[in-house]
């Protein structure tokens, strides 16, 4: 199999629900990051074989293959094909894996892989009526979580993701104070990353005024977080402050074969070493990164102690802390050095691509050797990608 390289990675700043990106359609968000890659690499259009995009919703303006829509809106040649994939919170990373496989198998030399979500613009939907003249029709928000649940599903599988985080907090005896401390540290690291210019090459401008990741609260601390009420259980530990938010954003990576990188005179950020996915009971979805990561490490011929940079998506503080508790070989000091989704934001379909791009930039910036990006996925899955410099 051919070696595959990440040669560039960009993303929008991430917006709050109803915030700085709320007026930008998701297909325009994705088109904007595609456009930046084409501007940075003027010969890209003539060499680009395929585009893969991830989205978790697909019920609104991101319908009808948002990857292809973004290609057409971005100014890339109309001859570039595109596909949209959906692995919920892992969709952006699934797009990266799709591009990796195409290049590794020799079916492509140059691919863009990315993801997008506008949770601000996610529509309400109503099911088609079963009767000719229904008196009323239920409506469902498509922003997050289960909707139109199949009654054949066991009730324990269909709990909210927040309740799933509470289950993990209870299972691993993760106190509220530990979750709040984790969340406060995420904000501190994210703020420091921005102040030190860590995201300078990664975050790009576009048709929006937002310049930084909007969810970051530089002034937050454990005392402020401790005052927030639990959201999912009356006497629970999971709050809005120690959870990721509802966010908007897009990310895209440029992946190439070694031959294409040489022909286009591109300097890789990192090499994709291995990929993996896993699955488990839906209510335990938060542990998904552990098995997926261990599979990816085994396929890549490295172990946890080899890792220099690790990005685990912070859906909930309890979820990441549960992963760390069940994976003692992983050094927690190497996890999310620039903050995570609790501070930066978690636009579902975008996040997986953001994680891989962040690891690639971090390896290049620090000169470190091995990195891992991983995410938990609703309905009980995990996904992981390892990178090496």
C-alpha positions in Angstrom: 0.0 0.0 0.0 1.1 3.5 -0.8 2.1 5.9 2.0 -0.4 8.7 2.6 0.5 12.2 3.9 -1.4 15.1 5.4 0.1 18.1 3.6 -2.2 20.8 4.9 -5.1 21.2 7.3 -7.4 24.2 7.9 -10.6 25.0 9.7 -12.9 27.8 10.5 -13.0 29.3 14.0 -15.7 27.4 15.8 -18.9 29.3 16.7 -21.4 29.1 19.5 -25.0 28.2 19.0 -26.6 31.3 17.4 -23.2 33.0 17.4 -20.6 34.2 15.0 -21.2 31.6 12.3 -24.9 31.1 12.7 -25.7 33.1 9.6 -23.4 31.1 7.3 -24.9 28.0 5.6 -23.0 24.7 6.3 -22.3 24.2 2.6 -20.8 27.7 2.5 -18.7 26.9 5.6 -17.3 23.8 4.0 -16.8 25.6 0.6 -14.8 28.3 2.4 -12.2 25.8 3.8 -12.0 24.0 0.4 -11.4 27.4 -1.2 -8.6 28.2 1.2 -6.8 24.9 0.4 -7.1 25.7 -3.4 -5.8 29.2 -2.8 -2.8 27.9 -0.8 -2.1 25.3 -3.4 -2.8 26.8 -6.9 -2.2 23.5 -8.8 -4.6 21.6 -6.6 -7.5 21.8 -9.0 -5.7 20.0 -11.8 -4.5 17.2 -9.5 -7.5 16.7 -7.2 -9.0 13.2 -7.6 -11.7 13.1 -5.0 -13.3 15.0 -2.1 -14.8 13.3 1.0 -16.9 15.3 3.5 -18.4 14.3 6.8 -21.7 15.6 8.4 -23.7 14.2 11.2 -27.0 15.8 10.4 -27.8 16.1 6.7 -31.4 17.2 7.4 -31.1 20.8 6.4 -28.9 22.9 4.1 -26.3 20.2 4.4 -28.6 17.8 2.5 -28.0 16.2 -0.9 -24.3 15.4 -0.5 -22.9 18.5 1.1 -19.4 17.5 0.0 -20.3 17.9 -3.7 -22.2 21.1 -3.0 -19.2 22.6 -1.3 -17.0 21.6 -4.3 -19.3 23.5 -6.6 -19.5 26.5 -4.4 -15.8 26.7 -3.7 -14.7 27.2 -7.3 -12.9 23.8 -7.6 -13.3 22.2 -11.0 -16.8 20.8 -11.6 -15.0 17.6 -12.7 -14.0 16.9 -9.1 -16.2 14.2 -7.6 -17.3 14.2 -4.0 -19.0 12.0 -1.4 -20.5 12.7 2.0 -20.1 10.2 4.8 -21.9 10.0 8.1 -20.5 8.3 11.3 -22.1 10.9 13.5 -19.4 12.6 15.7 -16.7 10.7 13.8 -17.9 11.8 10.4 -15.0 14.2 9.7 -12.5 11.6 10.7 -14.4 9.0 8.6 -13.9 11.3 5.6 -10.1 11.4 6.4 -10.1 7.6 6.5 -11.9 7.4 3.2 -9.3 9.6 1.6 -6.5 7.7 3.2 -7.9 4.4 1.9 -8.3 5.7 -1.7 -4.7 7.0 -1.8 -3.2 4.0 0.0 -4.9 1.6 -2.5 -3.7 3.6 -5.5 -7.1 4.8 -6.6 -6.2 8.4 -6.0 -3.1 10.6 -5.5 -4.7 13.8 -4.1 -7.8 14.1 -2.0 -9.5 16.7 0.2 -11.2 15.3 3.3 -13.2 17.4 5.7 -16.3 17.9 7.7 -19.0 20.4 8.6 -21.8 21.1 11.0 -24.1 24.0 11.7 -26.0 23.1 14.8 -27.4 26.7 14.8 -29.1 26.1 11.5 -30.2 22.4 12.0 -33.9 22.3 11.2 -36.9 20.9 12.9 -38.4 18.0 11.0 -41.8 16.3 11.0 -42.4 12.8 9.8 -44.6 12.0 6.8 -48.2 11.4 8.0 -49.5 7.9 8.1 -53.1 9.1 7.7 -54.5 11.2 5.0 -55.7 14.0 7.3 -53.7 13.9 10.5 -54.9 16.2 13.3 -51.4 16.8 14.5 -47.8 15.9 13.6 -44.9 15.7 16.0 -41.8 17.8 15.3 -38.2 16.9 16.1 -35.1 19.0 16.5 -32.2 17.7 14.4 -29.5 19.4 16.4 -28.4 16.6 18.6 -29.4 13.1 19.8 -32.0 10.5 19.1 -35.1 11.3 17.1 -37.9 9.2 15.8 -36.6 6.3 17.8 -37.4 2.8 16.6 -39.6 1.2 19.4 -37.7 -2.1 18.9 -34.6 -0.5 20.4 -34.0 -1.4 24.1 -34.6 1.6 26.3 -31.1 1.5 27.8 -29.6 2.0 24.3 -31.5 5.2 23.5 -30.6 7.3 26.5 -29.3 10.8 25.8 -25.6 11.3 25.4 -25.6 13.4 28.6 -27.1 10.5 30.4 -24.5 8.3 28.9 -21.9 10.6 30.4 -23.6 10.3 33.8 -23.5 6.5 33.4 -19.7 6.6 32.9 -19.2 9.1 35.7 -21.0 6.6 38.0 -19.2 3.6 36.6 -15.8 5.1 37.1 -16.6 7.1 40.3 -15.7 10.4 38.6 -16.6 13.2 40.9 -18.2 16.5 39.8 -15.1 18.3 41.0 -12.8 16.3 38.7 -15.1 17.0 35.8 -15.1 20.8 36.5 -11.3 20.8 36.9 -10.9 19.1 33.6 -13.2 21.6 31.9 -11.5 24.6 33.5 -8.1 23.3 32.3 -9.5 22.8 28.7 -10.5 26.5 28.6 -7.1 27.6 30.1 -5.2 25.5 27.5 -7.3 26.7 24.6 -7.0 30.4 25.6 -3.2 29.9 26.0 -3.0 28.2 22.6 -4.6 31.2 21.0 -2.5 33.7 22.9 0.7 31.9 21.8 -0.4 31.6 18.1 -0.7 27.9 18.2 -3.7 28.0 15.8 -2.3 30.5 13.4 -1.8 28.2 10.4 -4.9 26.1 11.2 -7.7 28.6 11.6 -8.6 30.6 8.5 -10.7 33.6 7.6 -13.8 33.5 5.4 -17.2 35.1 4.9 -17.6 35.7 8.6 -16.4 38.2 11.2 -15.5 35.6 13.8 -11.7 35.4 14.3 -11.3 33.0 17.2 -13.0 30.0 18.6 -16.1 31.5 20.2 -16.9 29.0 23.0 -13.6 29.7 24.9 -14.1 31.3 28.3 -10.8 32.6 29.4 -12.1 33.7 32.8 -13.7 30.4 33.8 -12.6 28.5 36.8 -13.7 25.6 39.0 -15.6 27.9 41.4 -17.7 29.3 38.6 -18.3 25.8 37.1 -19.3 24.5 40.5 -22.3 26.8 40.6 -23.9 25.3 37.4 -26.8 22.9 37.8 -26.7 19.3 36.5 -28.5 19.0 33.2 -29.3 15.3 32.8 -29.9 14.1 36.3 -31.4 16.0 39.3 -28.4 14.9 41.4 -26.0 14.3 38.6 -22.6 15.6 37.9 -22.7 16.5 34.2 -23.4 20.2 33.5 -23.3 22.6 30.6 -19.9 23.7 31.9 -18.2 20.3 31.8 -19.8 19.3 28.5 -19.1 20.4 24.9 -21.6 22.8 23.5 -23.7 23.0 20.3 -21.5 24.6 17.7 -20.9 25.5 14.1 -17.7 25.0 12.0 -15.9 23.3 9.2 -12.5 21.7 8.6 -10.6 20.3 5.7 -7.3 18.4 5.1 -5.3 17.9 2.0 -4.0 14.4 1.7 -1.6 13.1 -1.0 0.6 10.2 -2.0 4.3 10.6 -1.8 4.5 10.9 -5.5 1.9 13.7 -5.7 3.5 15.6 -2.8 6.8 15.5 -4.7 5.2 16.6 -8.0 3.4 19.4 -6.3 6.4 20.4 -4.2 4.4 20.0 -1.0 6.0 19.5 2.4 3.9 17.1 4.5 2.8 17.9 8.0 2.6 14.2 8.9 2.1 10.7 7.6 -1.1 8.8 8.2 0.2 5.7 10.0 -3.0 3.7 10.7 -6.7 4.0 11.2 -9.4 2.0 13.1 -13.0 2.0 14.3 -14.8 0.1 17.0 -18.2 -0.4 18.5 -19.8 -1.1 21.9 -23.1 -0.7 23.7 -24.7 2.6 22.7 -25.1 4.0 26.3 -21.3 3.4 26.8 -20.4 5.3 23.6 -18.0 7.6 25.5 -15.5 4.7 25.9 -15.3 4.2 22.1 -12.0 6.0 21.7 -10.1 3.5 23.8 -10.7 0.3 21.7 -10.5 2.2 18.4 -7.2 3.8 19.5 -5.7 0.5 20.7 -6.6 -1.1 17.4 -5.1 1.8 15.4 -1.9 1.6 17.5 -1.6 -2.1 17.0 -2.0 -1.7 13.2 0.5 1.1 13.2 3.1 -0.9 15.1 3.4 1.5 18.0 2.2 1.6 21.6 0.7 4.3 23.9 4.0 5.2 25.4 5.3 6.1 21.9 2.7 8.9 21.5 3.8 12.5 21.8 0.5 14.2 21.0 -3.0 12.9 21.6 -6.3 14.5 20.8 -9.4 12.9 22.3 -12.6 14.7 21.5 -14.1 16.2 24.7 -17.8 15.4 24.3 -18.0 15.5 28.1 -15.3 15.7 30.8 -16.7 12.6 32.3 -16.3 10.7 29.0 -12.6 11.7 28.5 -11.9 11.0 32.2 -13.5 7.6 31.8 -11.3 6.8 28.8 -8.2 7.8 30.8 -9.3 5.6 33.7 -9.8 2.6 31.5 -6.5 3.2 29.6 -3.8 3.4 32.2 -1.0 3.1 29.6 -1.9 6.5 28.1 -0.1 9.5 29.6 -2.9 12.1 30.4 -0.4 15.0 30.2 -0.1 14.4 26.5 -3.9 14.6 25.9 -5.4 17.8 24.3 -2.4 20.1 24.9 -4.2 23.0 23.3 -7.6 22.4 24.9 -10.5 20.4 23.6 -14.1 20.5 22.5 -15.3 21.7 25.9 -13.5 24.9 25.3 -13.1 25.0 21.5 -16.5 23.6 20.4 -17.8 20.4 18.9 -19.6 20.9 15.6 -20.3 17.2 15.1 -19.4 16.5 11.5 -16.4 18.9 11.7 -14.7 17.7 14.8 -13.1 14.5 13.6 -11.3 16.4 10.7 -10.4 19.1 13.2 -8.8 16.6 15.5 -6.6 15.0 12.8 -5.6 18.4 11.5 -4.7 19.7 15.0 -2.5 16.6 15.6 -0.8 17.1 12.2 0.0 20.7 12.9 1.2 20.0 16.4 3.6 17.3 15.3 5.0 19.7 12.7 5.2 22.6 15.1 6.8 20.8 18.0 9.0 18.4 16.0 7.5 15.4 17.9 7.2 11.9 16.3 3.9 10.2 16.9 0.3 11.4 17.3 -3.2 10.1 17.8 -6.6 11.6 17.1 -9.7 9.8 18.5 -13.4 10.4 19.1 -16.3 8.8 20.7 -19.4 8.4 18.6 -23.1 8.4 19.5 -24.9 5.1 19.3 -21.8 3.3 20.5 -18.8 3.6 18.3 -15.2 4.9 18.4 -12.8 6.1 15.7 -9.0 6.8 15.7 -6.2 7.8 13.4 -2.5 7.7 14.1 0.0 10.0 12.5 3.8 10.1 12.4 6.2 12.9 11.4 
